Amino acid sequence: MRDTTKHLGRRNQLVNLLQQKGIKDLRVLEAIRSVPRHLFLNSSFEDIAYLDRAFPIGSGQTISHPYTVAFQSELLEVKDGDKILEIGTGSGYQTAILLKLGARVYTVERQNELYKNTAKIFNQLHIRPKIYSFGDGYKGMPNEAPFDGIIVTAGAPYVPEALLLQLKIGGRLVIPVGDEIQIMTVLVRVSESQFEKHEFGDFKFVPLLENKN
Ligand code: SAH
């Protein structure tokens, strides 16, 4: 598959839609405009890749809605050069958006099949996270901590403490919390031991898997 002016036209329409839905951050909108989402999906979804929809990406997982990717990216408040940890690489689309925002990205995926598939896509598209690892996101990446921001792209039944402890002071954890339905939650580390919590409405994610072998 290639990226053509037809695809760019569809991305422009998607950006307009996301603006109507309330996304304001121009850097995030520009990232959505420039990353070819259709190249992260199975080619059978090419024609609908720029609808605001989630799609299956294998292993029972889904690529998040563009609105959700944009909303979480906005909440993360990424600045150029920020060190960002992503839990749940999935298709790699969110990873690519974070890189466009100028972040140094550390990303972890729990499912081997997806991990290997997305490694190929990263190679093909020259997408270069600092670290792309196969492992358990509940643990974060202690050897690389602390981070300016952490984004969790699967529904967490609770906030893993390891992630809170891997934030810099002033750092932000963006995490959907809940079982069936998740509340988009931002936790800001305001001091060594204090966190400020903000909540941003209901979402529906695939679950953040625990104790998977
Ligand atoms: N950011 C992804 C969203 C994928 S859905 C994208 O843009 O496509 C959530 C992803 O989290 C899935 O790929 C799932 O396999 C992964 N995941 C689930 N539990 C995990 C865990 N404990 N650690 C890391 N990744 C996990």
Boltz pocket constraint, residues with backbone or C-beta under 6 A from the ligand:
constraints:
  - pocket:
      binder: B
      contacts: [[A, 57], [A, 61], [A, 62], [A, 63], [A, 64], [A, 87], [A, 88], [A, 89], [A, 90], [A, 91], [A, 92], [A, 93], [A, 94], [A, 95], [A, 108], [A, 109], [A, 110], [A, 111], [A, 114], [A, 135], [A, 136], [A, 137], [A, 138], [A, 153], [A, 154], [A, 206], [A, 207], [A, 208], [A, 209], [A, 210]]
      max_distance: 6.0
